[in-house]
């Protein structure tokens, strides 16, 4: 009766693919990414140098 979503087609995966397509259409290169899996992230963008800090209580912090 209702369509089911498989793990391969989760909303998160669809959002990532849609975002990649939109950025490609605008000519914006993706030089790094941190998506997927099953843990949350908080991000902080530094406009002065273009870095992005990714903070996670599960995986620690990293800068891309």
ROLUMRO-904439 format. One record per residue (C-alpha): x, y, z; residue number from 1. Coordinates in nm, 4 decimals, padded with zeros to 6 digits. Each point is the difference from the previous one (the first is absolute). Example, Ala and Ser with C-alpha at 12.3 -4.5 7.8 and 13.67 -1.06 7.14 Angstrom:
BEGIN
+----------+----------+----------+-----+
|        u |        v |        w |   k |
+----------+----------+----------+-----+
|  01.2300 | -00.4500 |  00.7800 |   1 |
|  00.1370 |  00.3440 | -00.0660 |   2 |
+----------+----------+----------+-----+
END
This chain:
BEGIN
+----------+----------+----------+-----+
|        u |        v |        w |   k |
+----------+----------+----------+-----+
|  00.0000 |  00.0000 |  00.0000 |   1 |
|  00.2708 |  00.2492 |  00.0978 |   2 |
|  00.3373 |  00.0269 | -00.1655 |   3 |
|  00.2838 | -00.0777 |  00.2337 |   4 |
|  00.3331 |  00.1729 | -00.0019 |   5 |
|  00.2995 | -00.2275 | -00.0099 |   6 |
|  00.3175 |  00.0937 |  00.1863 |   7 |
|  00.1642 |  00.0627 | -00.3377 |   8 |
| -00.2562 |  00.2695 | -00.0772 |   9 |
| -00.0257 |  00.1710 |  00.3391 |  10 |
| -00.0944 |  00.3662 |  00.0209 |  11 |
|  00.3555 |  00.0861 |  00.1030 |  12 |
|  00.1467 | -00.1680 | -00.3071 |  13 |
| -00.2511 |  00.1736 | -00.2243 |  14 |
|  00.0830 |  00.3371 |  00.1592 |  15 |
|  00.3727 | -00.0540 | -00.0573 |  16 |
| -00.0532 | -00.0920 | -00.3663 |  17 |
| -00.2335 |  00.2955 | -00.0598 |  18 |
|  00.2508 |  00.2374 |  00.1598 |  19 |
|  00.2877 | -00.1369 | -00.2097 |  20 |
| -00.2057 |  00.0442 | -00.3176 |  21 |
| -00.0967 |  00.3574 |  00.0933 |  22 |
|  00.3604 |  00.0951 |  00.0780 |  23 |
|  00.1234 | -00.1566 | -00.3249 |  24 |
| -00.2639 |  00.1918 | -00.1957 |  25 |
|  00.1255 |  00.3227 |  00.1597 |  26 |
|  00.3626 | -00.0905 | -00.0680 |  27 |
|  00.0897 | -00.0292 |  00.3686 |  28 |
|  00.2684 | -00.2650 |  00.0536 |  29 |
| -00.0193 | -00.2362 |  00.2958 |  30 |
|  00.3498 | -00.0300 |  00.1429 |  31 |
| -00.0888 | -00.1914 |  00.3194 |  32 |
| -00.3037 | -00.1526 |  00.1626 |  33 |
| -00.1160 | -00.1778 |  00.3141 |  34 |
| -00.3449 | -00.1516 | -00.0471 |  35 |
| -00.1894 | -00.3184 |  00.0712 |  36 |
|  00.0235 | -00.2567 |  00.2753 |  37 |
| -00.2059 |  00.0207 |  00.3162 |  38 |
|  00.1399 |  00.2748 |  00.2196 |  39 |
| -00.0727 |  00.3694 |  00.0321 |  40 |
|  00.2267 |  00.2866 | -00.0868 |  41 |
|  00.0167 |  00.3710 |  00.0689 |  42 |
|  00.1887 |  00.2211 | -00.2430 |  43 |
|  00.1629 |  00.3407 |  00.0237 |  44 |
|  00.1105 |  00.1815 | -00.3166 |  45 |
|  00.2894 |  00.2472 |  00.0139 |  46 |
| -00.0621 |  00.2522 | -00.2792 |  47 |
|  00.3464 |  00.1566 |  00.0312 |  48 |
|  00.1868 | -00.3155 | -00.1059 |  49 |
| -00.2754 | -00.2247 | -00.1407 |  50 |
|  00.0514 | -00.2756 |  00.2551 |  51 |
| -00.2838 | -00.2044 |  00.1447 |  52 |
|  00.0283 | -00.1460 |  00.3480 |  53 |
| -00.2028 | -00.3173 |  00.0512 |  54 |
| -00.0749 | -00.0851 |  00.3614 |  55 |
| -00.1357 | -00.3351 |  00.1175 |  56 |
| -00.0147 | -00.1460 |  00.3490 |  57 |
|  00.0326 | -00.3469 | -00.1543 |  58 |
|  00.2815 |  00.0620 | -00.2515 |  59 |
|  00.1727 |  00.3079 |  00.1444 |  60 |
|  00.0768 |  00.3219 | -00.1852 |  61 |
|  00.1676 |  00.0545 | -00.3346 |  62 |
|  00.0508 |  00.2871 | -00.2405 |  63 |
| -00.0442 | -00.0273 | -00.3739 |  64 |
+----------+----------+----------+-----+
END
